[in-house]
Amino acid sequence: MTGNIKKIQTGIQNSGVADATTAVIEDDSSWIKSKKYWYLTSMILPGIPIVSAYLSLETGSGLWLWAMFVVLYALLPLFDHISGLDAANPSEELMAELKCDRYYVYVLYSAAIMHWIALIYMGYVVSIGGFSWFNILGAGLSIGISNGLGLVARHELGHKVQVFFAKLVLACSGNCHFFIEHNKGHHKDVATPKDPATSGFGESICKFVKREVPGAFRRAWELESARLYRVGKSEWSLSNEIIQPALITVTAYMIIIAFFGPVMIPFLALGAAYGWWQLTCANYIEHYGLMRERDEIGRYERCQARHSWNSYNKISNLVLLHLQRHSDHHVPRRPYQMLRDYPEVAVLPSGYPWMFTVAMVFSAWFSSMNPMVTEWEEGDMSIVNIDPDVKDEMMKRYHKPKVATAA
């Protein structure tokens, strides 16, 4: 990395590598303290399927079951555009105050419970509503989005000591390996070709998911098996922290099917699958093309702030509990209420909801992000994490390293 400092834009963003020189807000205590209550908007996400399911029963229109789909891919990007950016950082004194406040953990507990309420209530409505298969599809996708965005709560809970609640929310979509894989695998190998949860430059999201899903599960199982072996236990014992949430999933799903009928089988399967897809979308955009450098003996440098894509869009950062301040999550992994922005990081054109949409349109993603990656690395593709299958093509097209000029 050349070490040139690139500042985030605090105005209108038209590129992920900002060229504005507007100063980053270092401290805005009143706004940061008010976020304490704005973080409750994170419960809007699991709340939407509950409200939309109720409205579908009251009105007789199954189109309400598509509401979550519309919110994620249309309304949240629009609100992000309108609300602007949030680059406010807490002072050291305020960070100490934020760290000690248990309120922020209770928000996570509440979100974990809300995701289960949403799943069960939506399932109940689908079972008695007599809706068309088109609208049941909408219900499955909507609850899948809710399940997937539950990663925000499980992401935070799994990094702390609230492991039971992390497993509980993981079980909503059967993504039972996540906190093992994320904590012990992704954080260790992030922004390297070794990490199945880091996307390569020129790699489409469809190609990525075929590598990421089995690779992440395999790594999690190997890590957990090794841990159990060290303490003299079988990998198939109930001490396996992948099996534990899996049992919750199987038990809960069997109960739901028993009470609500066989229509729950496609509903739950779709909700789980689309929940996994939401995690894939997040993994895909968070480190696209970025790579840690290696020293003379081949060891990767420690993860730095420059190895994550960030977003400072206000609304999506509130509802996603600052997940988009991703550099500070990896360096040094603070709780969500304390995450800070960095002036020298790569910045996405918009928040995660819109970038999820862009990622699914391959041509739009590549035309937007590939120039940003090459600009971020100043044309030196030798330090970019490139998909091996297209490396020669990408090197020919983009490798144009800048030549340093004498002072």
N, C-alpha and C positions, 0 to 999 in steps of 0.2 A: 504494500500500500504506500502511496506516495506521501501521505501525511498532510496533503493540502486540506485546509479546513473548509467545509461546506456547511452553510448555515441553513436551518429550516426556514421555510417561508411562513411568516405569520400573517400574510395577506392571502390573496387568491392564488391557489396552486394550479399550475399548468404543467408541472414536471415534478417527478419524484426527487430529482436532485436540485435543490433549491439554489437560486442565484441571488435571492434577495439578501440585503444586509440589515434588514430591520432587526433590532435587538430582540432577543428572546426574553420573555417576562421571567424574571428571577423569583419574584415573590408577590403573590396576591392573596394575602391571608384570608380576607373576607370571602372571596370566591372559593378558595380551597376548603374553608370550613363549611360553606354552604353545600358543598358536594356531599357532605355527610348524608343529607336528605335526598339529594338528587340521585345518589346511588340506588335508591329504592326503585328507580326506573328499570333497573335490571330485572325486576319482577314483572315488568310489563310483558316481557317475552313469553314466559310460561302462562301469564294471565290472558294473553290474546286467544289461545286455543279454548280456554274456559269460556270466555265471553262469546266467542264466535260459535261455539257449540250450543250455548244457551240460545243465542239468537236464531240459529238454524231450526231449533225446536219450536221457538215461539212464532217464527214467521213461516215455517214450512219450506224455506228455501235452503237447499243444500249448498248453494253458492257461498254462504257464510263460512263453510268449512275450509275455503281457500284463503281465508283472511290472513293467516300467518305468512303464507307465500307472498301475498301482496305487500305486507308490511316489510318483510326482509328485503325484497328485491326492488321495491318501488318507494315506499314511504321513508324508510330509514335513509337511503341515499339522498332523497329530496331534503329531509330535515338536516342532514349533514351539510348539504350545500348551503342551506339557509342560515344555519346556526354559526358557521365559521369554525375557527380553530381555537384550541385551548393549549397554550404552551406555558401555563402557570406552574411554577415549581414551589414546593413548600420550603421554607427555611429550615435550617438544622433544628432550631428550637421547636418549630411546629411539627417536624417529623417525629420528634420524641413524643410529642403529645398524641399524634395520630397512631403511633405504634402501640401505645398503651390502652387505647380505647377499644373495648370488647364489642362495641356496637357493630364494627365492620365485619366481625366474624358472625354475628347474629344475622346480618344481611345474607351471608352465604348459607347459613343453616336454613333460612326462610326460602331462599331460592331453590335449594335442594328439595325441600318438601313440596314446593309449588310445582316443580317439574313432574313429580309423581301424581299430584292432584290433576294436573292437566292431562296426563296420559290416561288415567282411569276415567275421568269425566268425559273426555273425547271418545274413548272406547264405548262408554255407556250410551252416549248419544248416537253413535254410529250403529250400535246394536238395535236400538228401538226406533230409529228415525225412518227406516224404509227408503234410504237415499239411493240414488243411482250410483253405478260404479264410478262414473266420472267424479261425483262429489265425494265418494269414499276415497278415491285417489287424492283429492284435495285434502281430506282429513288426514290421510297417512303422511302426505308430504308436510303438512303443517305441523303435525306432532313430531315428525322427523326433524324439522327445523328446531322445534323446541328442545327435543332431545339433544341435537347437535350443539345448540348454543348453551346447553347445560354444561358444556365443557368449561365455560367460564367459571362456574362455581366449583366444579370438580378440579379444575386446574389450580385454583387457589387453595381449596381444601386439601388436595393431595400433596401440596408443598409444605403444609403445616402439620400439626399433630391431630387434626380433626379427620383422621383416616376413615372412621366409620361413615361419616357423612359423605366423604369422597367416594367411597365404595357404593353408597346408596344411590347417589346420582349417576354414577357410572352404569349402574344396573338398569337404568331406564332404557338404554339402547343396547345393552349387552356389550358395551365397549369396556370390557372388564380388565383389560391389560394396560389401560392408558397411564395410570399414575406410576406404575412400575417402569414402563417403557419411557415415559416422558422424563421422570426424575433421574433415573439411573442410566438411560440410554441417550435420549435426545440431548439432554443438557451436557453430556460428555462429548458427543460426536457432532453436535450441531455445526452447520456450515462447513462440512467436510463431505467428501464422496462416501464415507463410511456410514453416513446417517440416512436411513431410509425415509426419514421425515423431513429431509432438506431437498428441495427440488433443484434440478440442474438447469442451467441456461439452455434454452432451446427444447426443453422437455415439456410436452403438453400435459395438462392436468389428467387426461385419460391415461396416458402412459405412466404418469406419476402414481396414480392410485393403484395400479397393478403391481407396482414395486413397493409402495408405502405400506399398504394394508398387511400383506403377508410378512413383509420384512419387519415391520414394527411389532407384530405379534410374536414372530419368531425370536426377535431380540429380547422381548419382555419375558418370554418363557425361559429362555436360556439364562437370563439374569436371575430370575426367581428360582429356577432349578439349582443354580450354583449357590445361591444363598442358603437354600434348604439343605443342600449337600454338606455345606460347611458346619451346619448344626446337627447333622446326623438324621435328617428327616427325608422322607420320600417326596418327590415333586408332585405326587398325586395325593398327598395328605391334605387335610383341611387347613393346615397352616399355610398353604399356597395362597397368596394374596391375589392371584388371578382367579382361582377357583371360587373363592369366597363371594365376590360380587356376581360371578356367573350363576351361583346357586340362587342368589336373590332374584336374578333375571328369570331363570327357569321356573322357579316357584311362583313368582308374581304373574308371569305370562300364562302359566297353566291355570291359575286361579281366575284370571281375567277371561280366558277362553271358556272355562267351565261355567262362569256366570253369564257371560255375554254372547256366547255362541261361536260357531265356526267362522263367522265373518271376521272375527278377531284375528284369525291366522294371517290373512293377507294384510290386514291393517297393522298389526304389530310388526310383521316382517318388513313392510314398507317403511314404517316409522323408524325401525332400528337401522335399516340400510341407509336411509337418507340422513339419519343422525350421524352415521359414520362418514357419509359424504361431506357433511358440514365440517367435521374435523379435518378431513383431507383438504378441503378448500383453505382452511386456516393454515395448515402446515405448508401448503403449496405457496402461498403468497408471502409467508413470514421471512423466508431466507433465500428467495429465488436468486440463483446465480452467485450468491455471496460465498466466499471461501476464506477460511483461515490459512495464513501462510505457514510454511514448514521451515524448520531450521535445517542446518547442515547435516544433521543425522536423521532427518525425516520426521521429527516430532512436530505436531501442530501447535501453533501458538495458542495461548489462552483465548477464549472467546472475548471479543471486544464489542463495544457499542456499535461499531461499524458493520458488524456481521448480521444485523437484523434490519428488516424494513419496518418503519414506524408510520403511524398516522396520528395526527393531532386533531382530527375532526371531533367536534365537541359532543354531539349527540351519541354517536356510536361508541365513543370512549366512555360515556356515562353508563350506557346500557350494557356494555361489555366489560365494565369494571377495569378500565385502563389496560385491557389486554393489548391494545394497539401501541402502547408505549413499550414495545417489545424489547428494545435494547436493555432497558433497566430491569426487565424481568430476568434476563440472562446475566446481566452484570449490574448488581450482585444479587438478584432475585429477592427484591423487597416485596412486602405485602402490597396489594393493589392500591390502597389508599395513599401509599408513600411513593409510588412510581413517579420518576422524574423524566423530563425530556432531556435530550442531549443536543447541543448545537452542531455536533459533527456526526450526524447519522443520515442514512438514506431514508427518504420520505416518499411514501406512496402518493399517487395522485388523489386518492380519496380514502374514505374509511373502508373497513372490511366488507360491509354489506355490498357496496358497489364493486369492490375489487373481486368479490366472489363471482359476481355476474360477469365481469370482464374475463375472468379466468376461464369461464366455460365457453367463451367465444375465442378460439385459439388465435385467429388472425388479429383480433383486437388486443389480446394480451401481449402477443409478441411485438406488435407494432408500438405498443405503449411502453412495455417494460424493457425490451432488449436495448433500445437506445439509452434508457436510464441506467441500466447496469453498466454498459460500456462507458458512459460518461462518468459514472461513479468511480470506476476503476481506471479512468483516464485512457481508455483505449487499449490497455494492456490485458489481453485475453488470457495470458498465461497465469494470471492470478484470479481467474473467474472459474467457478465450479460449473463446468460445461457437461451436458449430457454426452457421454462417450460416443453414442451412436451418431451424433451430428457434429462432433468436435471439429473435424477437418473443415466442414462447410462453414461452421461458425467462426473459426479462426480466419478463413479466407475473407469472410464478409465483414468482420468487425475488428480484427486485430490491427489497430493503428495507434500504437503507443505514442504518447506525446514526448517530444524531445525537450529535455530540460534546457533552458536558455541561461546563458551566463548573466549574472547580476550586473 
